[in-house]
Amino acid sequence: MQLQTEATRPPVAGVLHGSRIIAEIKASGIEFIPCLPDIHTSEGLLRPLTREPGLRLIRVCKEDEGVGICAGLSYCNKRALLLMQYTGLLDSINAIRAVGVEYSLPICMMAGLLQKEPGVLPRDSKHFGVRIAGPVLDALGVKHHVIETDADVGQIRPAIDAAYTHHHPVVLFIGGRPVA
Amino acid sequence: MSMRRDQALRALAEHVADDIVVAIYTTAFDWIAIRESPLNYIMTGAMGLGSSHALGLALGRPDKRVLVLDGDGSLLMNLGSLVTIAEAAPRNLIHFVLQNGTYEANGAHPTPGSDRVDFAGFARAAGYRSCHVFDDLATFAARIGSVLQEPGPVFVTMKIEPGPPPKLDYQYMHSAPVREAFRAALNGSH
C-alpha cells in the first residue's frame, strides 16, 4: 500500500471557508454526517452543516460509534463522513484498524486539528497530539490529507471518491480554523 | 431464570424472514448455525460496535428490518449507542442484548455489575420506543413475534445461559467472502 503522508510544502496561512468545505462534501455524494462537536470546526463547519438540506446529521456519543455507522451505511451504498476532533480520531484507532483497514471499508473521516498553528505543518506543531496524528495513521496505512485553506478544499472530493472506489479509509484533517 | 441461548435463538429464527441480522461474537456462531443467510452481518470488528453498525444499516436501508443480537459485554463498551440510536429513532431497528453476565468470548469472566445491570432500563431511559425483558423460553417464544412488529427502536433483553458450545471460527467471521456475500445479498434484496 502506498502511504500518503501530509503535504511537504509549507502550508500558506489563509482563509478556510466552511461553505467551501460543505460544497465539496455535498459534491462528493455524502448523505450522512455522524458527528461530535469540535471547537475547532464548531462555528465554521458543524453549525452551518446543521442548517444544510440534503445532509443528515447523526449526533453520536463517542467517535468510534461513527466508524460503525459509516461501515453499516457503506454496505447500503450510502456515503457518510464522520466529523470529529483529532482527539476523537485517536480514541477510535482500534475501530479504524478493524473496520476500515482490515475489512477494507470506505470509512471517511474529517478531523479538526485543534491547536495547530496557522501556516505550520502538523508535524512541526508544538503540540504533541497534532504532531503524532499523521504518523499514527501512517502506521495504520490510512491515507490522510490536510485542508488548511480554501486552496486545499479541492482535495476533498477526490479523496472521498477514491475511498469508495478502492474501499479504504481516509482522513481529511482540517488544519485551518474554518469560518462560516 | 434464564433461557438456553441456542433454544431462544431457534424461537427467534421462526420469525425472521429476509431481515438483516447483526450478530455479535459467540452469539454470532450460534446464530449462523441456526439460521444460515447471507444477510447475517457478523463482521463488526471489535469493542462493542455491533449496535452502531446496525444503526448504519437501519438508516441506509429503511425498507428492511434490522435485528442486532448484542452481547452484554459488548453493549457495556458502547452504552452511548443506546442514546444515539434513540435519538436517530430508526423504526426498523430491534436491539436485542443476550445477557449472561460474562465476557464469554474472553474466558467468561464476569462483567461489572453482572448481577444487577438493567439494560432494558438503560434503553428505556435513553428513549427507545419500547423495551422488553425475557428470561423464560415459553414466554419468549409466545411473544417475540408480536414484539418484532412494534415500531423501533425496540429493545429486548434476553437473559440467557450458553447451550452446547458452538464452533468458533473467527477466520470465517472476519473473512472477505463473508463481507462480499452480505454486500451482494443486501444490494440484490429490495
Chai-1 contact restraints between the chains, C-beta under 6 A:
chainA,res_idxA,chainB,res_idxB,connection_type,confidence,min_distance_angstrom,max_distance_angstrom,comment,restraint_id
A,I58,B,A88,contact,1.0,0.0,6.0,A-B,restraint_1
A,V60,B,T84,contact,1.0,0.0,6.0,A-B,restraint_2
A,C61,B,G80,contact,1.0,0.0,6.0,A-B,restraint_3
A,C61,B,V83,contact,1.0,0.0,6.0,A-B,restraint_4
A,C61,B,T84,contact,1.0,0.0,6.0,A-B,restraint_5
A,K62,B,G80,contact,1.0,0.0,6.0,A-B,restraint_6
A,E65,B,S52,contact,1.0,0.0,6.0,A-B,restraint_7
A,E65,B,S81,contact,1.0,0.0,6.0,A-B,restraint_8
A,E65,B,T84,contact,1.0,0.0,6.0,A-B,restraint_9
A,G68,B,L49,contact,1.0,0.0,6.0,A-B,restraint_10
A,G68,B,S52,contact,1.0,0.0,6.0,A-B,restraint_11
A,G68,B,H53,contact,1.0,0.0,6.0,A-B,restraint_12
A,I69,B,S52,contact,1.0,0.0,6.0,A-B,restraint_13
A,I69,B,L55,contact,1.0,0.0,6.0,A-B,restraint_14
A,I69,B,G56,contact,1.0,0.0,6.0,A-B,restraint_15
A,A71,B,H53,contact,1.0,0.0,6.0,A-B,restraint_16
A,G72,B,H53,contact,1.0,0.0,6.0,A-B,restraint_17
A,G72,B,G56,contact,1.0,0.0,6.0,A-B,restraint_18
A,G72,B,L57,contact,1.0,0.0,6.0,A-B,restraint_19
A,L73,B,G56,contact,1.0,0.0,6.0,A-B,restraint_20
A,L73,B,G60,contact,1.0,0.0,6.0,A-B,restraint_21
A,Y75,B,R183,contact,1.0,0.0,6.0,A-B,restraint_22
A,Y75,B,L186,contact,1.0,0.0,6.0,A-B,restraint_23
A,C76,B,G60,contact,1.0,0.0,6.0,A-B,restraint_24
A,C76,B,R61,contact,1.0,0.0,6.0,A-B,restraint_25
A,K78,B,G60,contact,1.0,0.0,6.0,A-B,restraint_26
A,N94,B,M47,contact,1.0,0.0,6.0,A-B,restraint_27
A,A98,B,G45,contact,1.0,0.0,6.0,A-B,restraint_28
A,A98,B,A46,contact,1.0,0.0,6.0,A-B,restraint_29
A,V99,B,G45,contact,1.0,0.0,6.0,A-B,restraint_30
